[in-house]
Amino acid sequence: MRLDESGEIEPLLATDWTLSDDGLTYSFTLREGVTFHDGTPFTADVVKSSLERLPEWTANSPSFLDAIDHVDVVSASQADVVLSEPDANTLFYLATVLGVMIAPDSVPTLATEANGTGPFTFASYEQGVEMVLDRNDDYWGEPAGVSQVSLTYFADASSAANALRTGGVDALFQAEAYDQIATFEQDDAFTVTAGTTQSVVVMTINSRQPELADVRVRQAISRAIDKEAVLAAATSGYGTVLSGPSVPTDPWYEESDQNAYDPDSARELLAEAGVTALTLDFTVPNRPYAQAVAQVVQSDLAEIGVTATLDVQEFPAVWLESTMTNHEFDLTVINHTEARGMVSYADPTYYWSYDNPDVQADFAAAGAALTPDEQVAAVRAAQEQIVADAPGVWLYNTPNIVVARSGVAGLPENYLGVGIELGGVTVTD
């Protein structure tokens, strides 16, 4: 399957699927007549070999599909994915990179050769410079709208914007030169869309630290932060201010005023907790957005009598070891790009050290849900408790800004973090 732009699961190589009454077996009807680029037929045997080798993966969090026990080949066009226990997240993660189908003979050469079933074939790749894809004239579906796609990589956002202005590229995807977006919007030679992503920029509050163990202190910190000012500093105002750990394309997304910006309330909470002259270590990765966020946060916290001492750390090396692995921080900020990453709040060993048995039970209930409505209700219950406990300050959802020259159409507006759909792109002079 794949995710559409709104985050809904839709058919791809599987045309249909059903779930058994006990929630343990997904029966997939497979699209017939599909071949890999090297001519290998796509059948249920490929589904079996692809999914049963997930335990060998060392990246992309294969544990999200740990519930898969095995795959039964019912026929060439039917594969039954059998779970060891019900897991309502299975379909979603099968629609991500974890559900990629791999021709068995291609496994030994995965690091150097590409062999898929999609609308483009792999032409060339120069690391960090350019990837070129050619239209697959034997594609089973609607042929790609362009004969070739060149994906060009830039060291910084301004260079990418300049390349678009000078005709070096036709479009920017996830453009980050935020200070230049307004000028593109005002120029009839370009079109600009601002969609959403899976990214959550969050300032984590380490509740394992004694001075932050009191929920009133964490709530005070949350209410002290002017998120609109943070967004203006980090993205020139592009993006969506968040009140919790989910994003607009999540089915359980909802807004909350639980810890809305209210410095007076923040001061009252600190007074109730008996906290004065609080000084906190704020570790900040050396990324532009994080440093912009940190400056606003530091100023806002000073307004309620909290001193945030900034410790700028090299990212990823130092931040990953010191902050994420060793939990050596009071406050930190990072852009989490994992799809549906809120489930990490059910893991007390994760770097934010959040441990609430009720939340863990809610996530367990969500995983065992047999209907989407049951899953959504359970996750929302977990989310409400997480927001109340304030283990972090969810600042904003990073925008997916797409800037294209006139004549380029069909680029996706939202980015779900599981691939960029380019088959529908068209270009006219």
Secondary structure, 3 states (H helix, E strand, C coil): CEECCCCCEECCCEEEEEECCCCCEEEEEECCCCECCCCCECCHHHHHHHHHCHHHCCCCCHHHHCCEEEEEEEECCEEEEEECCCCCCHHHHHCCHHHCCCCHHHHHHCCCCCCCCCCEEEEEEECCCEEEEEECCCCCCCCCCCCEEEEECCCCHHHHHHHHHCCCCCEECCCCCHHHHHHHHCCCCEEEEEECCCCEEEEEECCCCHHHCCHHHHHHHHHHCCHHHHHHHHHCCCCEECCCCCCCCCCCCCCCCCCCCCHHHHHHHHHHCCCCCEEEEEEEECCHHHHHHHHHHHHHHHCCCEEEEEEEECCCHHHHHHHHHCCCCCEEEEEECCCCHHHHHHCCCCCCCCCCHHHHHHHHHHHHCCCHHHHHHHHHHHHHHHHHHCCEEEEEECCEEEEEECCEECCCCCCCCCCCCCCCCEECC
